[in-house]
Amino acid sequence: MFSLQVPQSENKWKLAARELKKRWHFPHCIGAIDEKHVEICKLPGTGSYYFNYKHLFNIVLMGIVNANNEFLMVDVGANGRVSDGGVFSNTLFCTMLKLKQLCIPEPDNLPESDMKMHVLVGDDAFSLMENLMKPLVIET
């Protein structure tokens, strides 16, 4: 399932980036991506298709949110056996991201830097891509 709230123009993505910078102090970030495994009852005729390593039946809800934690994209229904990164790589959003069909602005210079980007941010479950990064977490 592909949400209709995905920004449909460069200007709307830039607005999302401005809001993320204002609220979370992260310039040129256009959204945050994560997944949630939702436990379900075993569906008839599915065998172990939805059975995961935690010995539960579940489906995966994957979403991308803006600065206000509002969904920009939701994909629901992948079986819980698939890795988080695998779920993302099988979405229409990921396909369109790779094909540059989402109107994401071209990378732009970060403030006071030569580094250029417009990115989504996700955790270690996701592979690095031109428009997808993982922040460095320093534990103290």
Short mmCIF file of the C-alpha atoms (twelve columns), coordinates in Angstrom:
data_MODEL
# 
_entry.id   MODEL 
# 
loop_
_atom_site.group_PDB 
_atom_site.id 
_atom_site.type_symbol 
_atom_site.label_atom_id 
_atom_site.label_alt_id 
_atom_site.label_comp_id 
_atom_site.label_asym_id 
_atom_site.label_seq_id 
_atom_site.Cartn_x 
_atom_site.Cartn_y 
_atom_site.Cartn_z 
_atom_site.pdbx_PDB_model_num 
ATOM 1   C CA . MET A 1   0.000  0.000   0.000  1 
ATOM 2   C CA . PHE A 2   1.393  3.409   -0.941 1 
ATOM 3   C CA . SER A 3   0.162  6.470   0.962  1 
ATOM 4   C CA . LEU A 4   -1.129 9.448   -0.983 1 
ATOM 5   C CA . GLN A 5   0.567  11.827  1.468  1 
ATOM 6   C CA . VAL A 6   4.029  11.321  -0.022 1 
ATOM 7   C CA . PRO A 7   5.199  14.788  -1.074 1 
ATOM 8   C CA . GLN A 8   4.539  15.165  -4.785 1 
ATOM 9   C CA . SER A 9   6.986  17.983  -5.533 1 
ATOM 10  C CA . GLU A 10  10.476 19.181  -4.676 1 
ATOM 11  C CA . ASN A 11  9.002  22.139  -2.807 1 
ATOM 12  C CA . LYS A 12  6.924  19.871  -0.556 1 
ATOM 13  C CA . TRP A 13  9.989  17.749  0.254  1 
ATOM 14  C CA . LYS A 14  11.921 20.954  1.008  1 
ATOM 15  C CA . LEU A 15  9.111  22.050  3.321  1 
ATOM 16  C CA . ALA A 16  9.385  18.688  5.132  1 
ATOM 17  C CA . ALA A 17  13.156 19.234  5.405  1 
ATOM 18  C CA . ARG A 18  12.674 22.762  6.814  1 
ATOM 19  C CA . GLU A 19  10.280 21.417  9.458  1 
ATOM 20  C CA . LEU A 20  12.729 18.668  10.437 1 
ATOM 21  C CA . LYS A 21  15.541 21.194  10.710 1 
ATOM 22  C CA . LYS A 22  13.391 23.532  12.798 1 
ATOM 23  C CA . ARG A 23  12.075 20.866  15.171 1 
ATOM 24  C CA . TRP A 24  14.914 18.320  15.308 1 
ATOM 25  C CA . HIS A 25  17.945 20.394  14.199 1 
ATOM 26  C CA . PHE A 26  18.707 18.036  11.301 1 
ATOM 27  C CA . PRO A 27  19.218 20.006  8.073  1 
ATOM 28  C CA . HIS A 28  18.304 18.421  4.728  1 
ATOM 29  C CA . CYS A 29  16.561 15.452  6.371  1 
ATOM 30  C CA . ILE A 30  13.279 14.762  4.566  1 
ATOM 31  C CA . GLY A 31  11.840 12.089  6.872  1 
ATOM 32  C CA . ALA A 32  12.470 9.214   9.255  1 
ATOM 33  C CA . ILE A 33  11.826 5.569   8.388  1 
ATOM 34  C CA . ASP A 34  11.160 2.607   10.661 1 
ATOM 35  C CA . GLU A 35  9.161  -0.591  10.951 1 
ATOM 36  C CA . LYS A 36  6.941  -2.249  13.506 1 
ATOM 37  C CA . HIS A 37  6.205  -5.962  13.642 1 
ATOM 38  C CA . VAL A 38  2.543  -6.441  14.519 1 
ATOM 39  C CA . GLU A 39  1.524  -9.768  16.033 1 
ATOM 40  C CA . ILE A 40  -1.415 -11.469 14.296 1 
ATOM 41  C CA . CYS A 41  -3.325 -14.727 14.621 1 
ATOM 42  C CA . LYS A 42  -2.224 -17.398 12.178 1 
ATOM 43  C CA . LEU A 43  -4.072 -16.906 8.921  1 
ATOM 44  C CA . PRO A 44  -5.723 -19.998 7.414  1 
ATOM 45  C CA . GLY A 45  -3.737 -21.622 4.631  1 
ATOM 46  C CA . THR A 46  -0.536 -19.610 5.202  1 
ATOM 47  C CA . GLY A 47  1.509  -22.300 6.918  1 
ATOM 48  C CA . SER A 48  4.616  -20.679 8.388  1 
ATOM 49  C CA . TYR A 49  4.623  -17.741 5.959  1 
ATOM 50  C CA . TYR A 50  3.998  -15.161 8.725  1 
ATOM 51  C CA . PHE A 51  5.968  -17.054 11.412 1 
ATOM 52  C CA . ASN A 52  9.156  -15.310 12.554 1 
ATOM 53  C CA . TYR A 53  12.265 -16.157 14.569 1 
ATOM 54  C CA . LYS A 54  10.532 -15.039 17.792 1 
ATOM 55  C CA . HIS A 55  8.003  -17.840 17.221 1 
ATOM 56  C CA . LEU A 56  5.190  -15.371 16.557 1 
ATOM 57  C CA . PHE A 57  2.960  -14.758 13.575 1 
ATOM 58  C CA . ASN A 58  3.214  -11.157 12.435 1 
ATOM 59  C CA . ILE A 59  3.013  -8.658  9.623  1 
ATOM 60  C CA . VAL A 60  5.232  -5.628  9.196  1 
ATOM 61  C CA . LEU A 61  4.082  -2.024  9.166  1 
ATOM 62  C CA . MET A 62  6.721  0.226   7.655  1 
ATOM 63  C CA . GLY A 63  6.369  3.969   7.657  1 
ATOM 64  C CA . ILE A 64  8.094  7.228   6.907  1 
ATOM 65  C CA . VAL A 65  7.199  10.198  9.086  1 
ATOM 66  C CA . ASN A 66  7.756  13.934  8.967  1 
ATOM 67  C CA . ALA A 67  8.882  16.296  11.755 1 
ATOM 68  C CA . ASN A 68  5.484  16.034  13.464 1 
ATOM 69  C CA . ASN A 69  5.434  12.216  13.378 1 
ATOM 70  C CA . GLU A 70  2.757  12.268  10.664 1 
ATOM 71  C CA . PHE A 71  2.979  9.467   8.127  1 
ATOM 72  C CA . LEU A 72  4.270  10.396  4.684  1 
ATOM 73  C CA . MET A 73  4.241  6.768   3.552  1 
ATOM 74  C CA . VAL A 74  2.880  3.532   4.977  1 
ATOM 75  C CA . ASP A 75  3.397  0.005   3.708  1 
ATOM 76  C CA . VAL A 76  1.594  -2.796  5.553  1 
ATOM 77  C CA . GLY A 77  1.449  -6.516  4.990  1 
ATOM 78  C CA . ALA A 78  4.928  -7.926  4.512  1 
ATOM 79  C CA . ASN A 79  5.365  -11.162 6.404  1 
ATOM 80  C CA . GLY A 80  7.356  -11.070 9.622  1 
ATOM 81  C CA . ARG A 81  9.952  -13.521 8.321  1 
ATOM 82  C CA . VAL A 82  11.486 -10.876 6.057  1 
ATOM 83  C CA . SER A 83  14.255 -8.667  7.454  1 
ATOM 84  C CA . ASP A 84  13.450 -4.988  8.006  1 
ATOM 85  C CA . GLY A 85  15.787 -4.003  5.188  1 
ATOM 86  C CA . GLY A 86  14.215 -6.648  2.971  1 
ATOM 87  C CA . VAL A 87  10.742 -5.260  3.633  1 
ATOM 88  C CA . PHE A 88  11.869 -1.776  2.592  1 
ATOM 89  C CA . SER A 89  13.656 -2.985  -0.534 1 
ATOM 90  C CA . ASN A 90  10.425 -4.660  -1.693 1 
ATOM 91  C CA . THR A 91  8.247  -1.544  -1.401 1 
ATOM 92  C CA . LEU A 92  7.025  0.656   -4.214 1 
ATOM 93  C CA . PHE A 93  8.540  3.614   -2.330 1 
ATOM 94  C CA . CYS A 94  12.034 2.062   -2.405 1 
ATOM 95  C CA . THR A 95  11.698 1.252   -6.100 1 
ATOM 96  C CA . MET A 96  10.657 4.821   -6.851 1 
ATOM 97  C CA . LEU A 97  13.463 6.155   -4.628 1 
ATOM 98  C CA . LYS A 98  16.067 4.160   -6.572 1 
ATOM 99  C CA . LEU A 99  14.581 5.291   -9.887 1 
ATOM 100 C CA . LYS A 100 14.522 8.930   -8.698 1 
ATOM 101 C CA . GLN A 101 10.760 9.156   -9.242 1 
ATOM 102 C CA . LEU A 102 9.835  10.782  -5.906 1 
ATOM 103 C CA . CYS A 103 10.692 14.418  -6.744 1 
ATOM 104 C CA . ILE A 104 13.250 14.495  -3.918 1 
ATOM 105 C CA . PRO A 105 15.395 17.616  -4.347 1 
ATOM 106 C CA . GLU A 106 18.905 17.221  -5.651 1 
ATOM 107 C CA . PRO A 107 21.504 17.104  -2.877 1 
ATOM 108 C CA . ASP A 108 22.199 20.575  -1.536 1 
ATOM 109 C CA . ASN A 109 25.040 21.925  0.609  1 
ATOM 110 C CA . LEU A 110 24.668 21.555  4.346  1 
ATOM 111 C CA . PRO A 111 25.124 24.800  6.282  1 
ATOM 112 C CA . GLU A 112 28.791 25.770  6.504  1 
ATOM 113 C CA . SER A 113 29.873 22.606  4.679  1 
ATOM 114 C CA . ASP A 114 30.743 21.216  1.277  1 
ATOM 115 C CA . MET A 115 28.716 18.074  2.031  1 
ATOM 116 C CA . LYS A 116 25.549 17.798  -0.062 1 
ATOM 117 C CA . MET A 117 22.442 15.783  0.767  1 
ATOM 118 C CA . HIS A 118 18.684 15.377  1.091  1 
ATOM 119 C CA . VAL A 119 18.095 12.175  3.037  1 
ATOM 120 C CA . LEU A 120 15.748 9.945   4.931  1 
ATOM 121 C CA . VAL A 121 17.126 8.688   8.220  1 
ATOM 122 C CA . GLY A 122 16.722 5.107   9.437  1 
ATOM 123 C CA . ASP A 123 18.307 2.641   11.822 1 
ATOM 124 C CA . ASP A 124 20.829 -0.133  11.183 1 
ATOM 125 C CA . ALA A 125 18.176 -2.359  9.594  1 
ATOM 126 C CA . PHE A 126 18.303 -0.274  6.412  1 
ATOM 127 C CA . SER A 127 21.052 -0.274  3.817  1 
ATOM 128 C CA . LEU A 128 22.785 2.983   3.061  1 
ATOM 129 C CA . MET A 129 21.609 4.625   -0.144 1 
ATOM 130 C CA . GLU A 130 22.111 7.995   -1.787 1 
ATOM 131 C CA . ASN A 131 18.967 9.283   -0.020 1 
ATOM 132 C CA . LEU A 132 19.026 7.058   3.085  1 
ATOM 133 C CA . MET A 133 21.468 7.371   5.961  1 
ATOM 134 C CA . LYS A 134 21.922 6.005   9.465  1 
ATOM 135 C CA . PRO A 135 22.932 8.423   12.207 1 
ATOM 136 C CA . LEU A 136 25.945 7.635   14.344 1 
ATOM 137 C CA . VAL A 137 24.849 6.911   17.889 1 
ATOM 138 C CA . ILE A 138 27.521 7.452   20.515 1 
ATOM 139 C CA . GLU A 139 26.871 5.625   23.748 1 
ATOM 140 C CA . THR A 140 28.287 7.150   26.905 1 
# 
